[in-house]
Amino acid sequence: RSLGMPPTVVRVPRALVHAVAHLCEAVCSAVQPVIPLSPFLTRAEFYKVSVHHTFSINRARAKLGFVPRCNSTEGMRRVAAAYKSHPLRRRVADRRQVGGSLLVAALVGAWILLRIFVNVCLVVLTETL
């Protein structure tokens, strides 16, 4: 919101992502003897990113005497300001031209399927030769 954009929310069913991660691991382990390939998505990565993490600073305040310099809203405003002023930042307009995260998600999905297909074809070709 601080960047002047609505938050991007893409909801993907957890079961689908878990199944894709499992499939990636299975395909990579099947072709591992022929092609040194590591999975781009694993169940471990799925578990890491599918859990919401929230932390409290109450213990740091009580035991260490920690006093934050600003609250979380002001901190996010500062991060957004630094992002906007950074010379190498990604342009917000470029993201809008691409069509948002749905197009990016579709392209990533197509890339994943293409990579699996190519790897399976390579395995079949190497076995026939």
N, C-alpha and C positions, 0 to 999 in steps of 0.2 A: 504494500500500500504506500509505503514511503517513496517508492520509485514512481508513483503515479500510475500504477497498473493494478488491475484486480488480481487477487491471488489465483494462481493456477491450481486447480484441483482435478486430478485424474484418478478416478477410482477404478482399480483393476481387482477382480476377485482374487483373494488370497490363494484359493485352491488352484486357479489357473496358473498363477506365477509359480507356485510350488510344483505343479506338474511340469511346467516348462523347465524349471531348474533340474528336476529329476531326469527329464528327457535329455537335457544337455549333458548331465553327468554320465548317463547311460551311453549316449552316442560317443562321447569322448573316450570313455573307457573301452568301448568296443573297437574303436579305430586306433587306439593308443599303440598297439604293436606295429601298425603300419605307418601311421602319421602321428608325429609328436604334437598332439593337440590338447590344450587345456580348456576346460569349460569356461565360457564367458559369464555364466550364471550358475551358481551352486546353491544347494539347499542351505549351506552355512551363511552365504551372503543374503539369501532370502530371510533367514531368521534374524540376521543383524538389522536389516532395514525395515522389517515388518513390525517391529515393536516400538511403541512410543516411549521415549525416555524423557522424564522430567526430573529435575533435581531441585532441592531446596538448599538455600545458603544458610539456614538457621544454625546448623552445627558450626559452620565457619564463623558465624557471628558470635556464637556462645563460647567456643573454645579458643578461637584465634583473635577475636575482637575485630573481625573483618567488617569494614564499612564500605559499601560500593560507592564509586564516584558518581554514578548516575543510575536511574532505574532502568528497567528493561526497555520501556518505550523510548526513552531518550537514547539508550544504547543502539537500538535499531535505527533510530533517526540518524545517528552519527555514522553507522555502517552504510546506510543508503546514501548519505552525502559523500562519503569517501568513494563509494562505488560510482556515483555519478561523475565525480571529478577525476577518476582514474583515467589516464590517457589510453590504456589498452582495453578498456571495458567493452563488453559486448553491447551493441546499440539496441535499445528497446525497440526502436522502429524496425530493425532487422527482424526481430522476433515476431512482430505483428505482421510483417510482410510474408513470413513463412506460413502463417496461418495458425499459429498457436501450437500448443502441445499435442493436439490430436494428430496433426500431420507428422510431427516428429515421432510420436508413438507408432504411427502406421509405418513410417520409414524404418524405424528400428525393428519392428516386427518383421517386415519384409526382408531386412538384412539378416536377421536371425534365421529365418526359413531358408534363405538363399545359401547361407553359410553351412547349414546342416545338409542341404541338398548337394552342394559341391563336395563336401567332405564324404558323404555316402558314395557319390559318383567316383571319387578318387579311390575309395576302398574297393569298389567293384572293379574298376579298371586295373588296379594293381593286382587284384586276385586273378583276373583273367589273363594277364600278361605273364 
